[in-house]
Amino acid sequence: MTTATTGAPVMAEPPAPYPAPSSPTARSLATFPAGSNGEFNLPAHLVRVIHRGEGCRLWDAEGREMLDFSMGWGSVLPGHAHPDIIRAVIERAPLGTNFAFTNTESLRLGEELIRLSPACERVRFCASGTEATMYCLRLARAFRGRSGVMKFEGAYHGSNDEGVVSLFPSGTTPFPSPEPSSAGVDHDHIVIAPYNDAEAARATIDAHADTLAAVIVEPLHRCLAPRPGFLAALREACTRRGVLLIFDEVVTGFRLAYGGAQEKYGMIPDLVAYGKALGGGLPIGAFGGRADIMDVVREEKAGVDADYVWTASTLGGNPVSCAAASAALALYRKPGTYERLHALGEHLRDGLRRTLRDTGHVGQVIGDGPLGQIIFSDQPVFDYRSTIRGDRAKARAMMLRLFESDLFINPMGTKLYLSLAHDEAACGEFCSRLANILRTL
């Protein structure tokens, strides 16, 4: 369209600016589904927009201070804005933030992962724990020439299909049938077993050995510790039936020990996935394992070998995240780090048990290392179904009240994360606020 006199194009009037909502919370609700980037499931009045973090505390965009027991879902194990992590990022960023290629920082970090992990003879980087578990499963299917995967009921292995199938099922479906916990996922190739039941796991592996490529397990299943002999039973059954054992160490890696669950529980898988605490708060993922398995990703196999697996990550192994990860690992290697984290975790769990007792509530406190969780049940808790027999309505109400009390946690009712920035005073502050809530719950 042109004007009648000049022939110049007529520009449409710019659209009216979107009315600015009155608060960051209102703006977030108008921008994101439910006002969040996923999982928090908060009522509108509790939606928060975080502005900054320091140590184990957060401040939202309106200046509200919160004590953090989520710590970026466990990714910020050093604590928010740790000076060593900041220094590593500042020194590295001016040299280039991403090359999508092997670089000096990714090489240094990869060598350290091989040194610390008995499972890893070769490694590759990606951008998240979800990608790491996805690639481990893809490698296993290619290497074994089978499509089946066994996981444990209630386990989360990232946002891939295997990760969200039977994530929060009804608990009534007969094993080994899966339940999709999300629409849009493929679950026909997945079989489900109860965690901590060695005989059931062996029987499921034996029954499906002809189609199973891999068993994937969080060695510490959410906050449930493995029973003695359970992981060894998985290792034996997988080896005997030619099924690959994958450890999802996205949570347990660098948290239970410097060598993760492999060191803590003395069991070596065929493949391992890392994320979360590895990056010290920056996005990162890594996967590794035996050299013969990892070699299926070698690019000269493309179009030649049927077992070739395509893996690529634009941001995987970027030098800034890898520099931050190396700084984080240096913190974790300091003498006394894991003695302190385990002692602090036990201190928190003892405080939670004492708080339940003093306020007249019956419950189980589970966890290991710097992790803890309350289950309102009078029965022992050892697998997914024993956790959901607890009073989940009360747990949800408690979590929302904790959030209202400026304790930043995961209202889904899952684990509490401690960091190197927490101390006994922070744990005491948490338990004090929790006691006030439980007295009125």
C-alpha positions, 0 to 999 in steps of 0.5 A: 500500500502506498500514499496517493501523492508520494508513492511511499509505503504506508506503515501500519500503526504499531500495536498498542503496548501490552499493559504492564501488569502491576507486579512481577508476579502478575507479569510472570502469570501473564507470561508463563503457564502457571507463572513458572518454568515447570513443576512448582505447581504453586497457587497464584499468590505464591508465585515468585520471581527470583532476583538474586541469590547468595549462599543459601538465601534468595531474594525475589524481585519485590525484595522478599528474602527466602531461605533456600532448601531447593538450591536450583533443584540441587544444582547449586551445591557450592551455594549461590554466587560462590566466589570461586565459581564467579571468578572462574566464569569471569576469567573464562568468558572474555576468551569466548563463551562457546565453540561447539567444539572440544576446548581446553576447558572441556578437555580438562574437565573430561579428564577429571571425570575419567579420573574420578569415575571408575565407570568412565573410560570415555566421556562426552558433554551435553547441556543437561542431565536430561540429555545425558540420560537420553544419550545413555539410553540411546547408546545402550539400545544401539550397543545391544541391538534391543529397544527395551528399558527397565526403570523403577517406579517413581524414578525421574530420569529427566524430561525424556520419555523414559524419565517421565513414564511411571514418575508419579503413577497410581501405584495400583498398576501391576508390575511390570506395566508402565503408566504414562505420567505425561501425555505425548510420551512413548512407553511401549518399550519400558518395563517397571519394577519396584525399587529395593526389591532385588528378587522382583528386579531379577525376575523382571530382567530375566523375563525380558532379557531378550528385549532389554537393552538397559536397566536405568537406576538412580542409586539413591532413588529420590531420597530412598537409600538402597537396601544392602545387596540391592545394587549388587543384585542389579549388577549381577543380573544385568551382567548375566543377561547381557543388559547394560546397567546405567547409573543416573548420577545427575543427583548423586554425582558429587553429592554423596561422595566425590566419586558419587554413588559409585564410590559411596555404594561401591558399584560400577555401572556400564554407563553413567549420566551426570548433571546438576552439581557438576556445573556448580550452578551453571548448565551442564550434562555429561555421559560416559562409560566403557570405551567399547560402548562409547565408541558407537558415537564415533563419527566415522561410523556414520553410514557405515556401521549399523550401531552408530549413534548420533550425539551432538550438543551445541552448548555441550562442553562450552568453556564457561560451564566447564570452567565453572564445573572445574571450580566446583570440583576443586571445592568438592575435593577439599578435605572434609567436604563430604564429612561435613555434608553428611554430618549436616544432612544427618543433623537436618534429618535428626531435626526433622524427626525431633520436630515431628515428635515435638509437634505430635505428628507421625512420619518418616524422615528419609534421605542420605548425604545432604538430602532429606524428606518427610513422609507422613506415614507410620510405616517404613518407607523403602519404595514408591508405593510405600511413600504414596501410602503416606498422607500426601494431602498433609505433605502438600499443605505443609509444603505450601505453608513452608513456602508462605513462611519464606522457605524456598522448597519444592512444593511437589513434596520431594527432597530438601537439598543442602549445600556447602553454604548451609550450616546448623543455624540454617537447619535450625531456622528451617525446623523452627519455622516447620514446627510453627506450621506443624502445630497448626496443621 
